[in-house]
C-alpha cells in the first residue's frame, strides 16, 4: 500500500503587516506558529531600525536566523562528536567485559 503525498492546504499568515497566502503540506498550525515567530522577529528588527525598508528588515532577520542556524549546527556537530566518543568508550568497555567473561570460562 503506497502512502499518498500530503495534501497541501492554504494557510493565511501575516508577516510585517503584510498578508501571505501559503500552500503547505504540513500542519497549518505549525506554519502559523513559524510565521508568527518570523513576524515577531521582523517587528523587533523594524523597531530597532525604524527607517529601514521591509527588504532591509528581511535581510537583517535572515542574517539573525542564519547566525542562529550556524550556532545550532556547531552545537549539533559537537554533540555528534561527544556521542561518537562515548560510543567508542562503551564499545571498549563491552569488549573488555566480553573478554573477561570468556577468560573465566
VOSE-923092 format. One record per residue (C-alpha): x, y negated, z; residue in one letter. Coordinates in pm, whole numbers, plus 50000, padded with zeros to 5 digits. Each point is the difference from the previous one (the first is absolute). Layout:
BEGIN
XYZa/...
***
This chain:
BEGIN
500005000050000x/501564967049892x/499714969350213x/498584970249818x/501854967150014x/498664976050259x/497254978249864x/500964963549993x/497824975950189x/499654962649972x/501274980750300x/499644962450047x/502714983050203x/501014964350071x/503674990450006x/501114964050050x/496424987849956x/499685017049662x/497745029949932x/501295030749821x/498045029849875x/502135031350013x/499435035349880x/501555024450243x/500005037550042x/500614998950376x/497764991950291x/498614965049939x/500504991750369x/503745006649962x/500154976149706x/498014974050194x/502325003350304x/503094997049780x/498574969649824x/499124984250336x/503585005150122x/501364984749681x/497564971150032x/501144993850360x/503645000449890x/499434976649708x/497954976050212x/502814999650258x/502564992849727x/497764972849854x/499644984050344x/503794997950031x/500384986249647x/496914978149953x/501264984549675x/500765033749837x/497795011949717x/498445034650007x/502775015049783x/502654987550241x/498015013650296x/499635033749824x/503745002149929x/500864991850362x/497485026150121x/501515025649761x/503494992250130x/498765004850356x/498425033649910x/503095011049803x/502194992050301x/497665019750225x/500045029349756x/503814999749983x/500225000850380x/497555029250015x/501955018749730x/503214995650202x/498225012250313x/498615030249813x/503445008649864x/501494997950350x/497265023150130x/500685024549716x/503705000850091x/499125005250364x/497645028749913x/502695015549778x/502594997950281x/497595014950253x/499035027749756x/503665009249954x/500524999150376x/497015022850062x/501025023049716x/503415003950167x/498375007150335x/497745026349843x/502975016249823x/501905001350330x/496985015050174x/499585026449731x/503705008350016x/499925003350379x/496955022649987x/501685021149732x/503165003050212x/497975012650292x/498515029149805x/
***
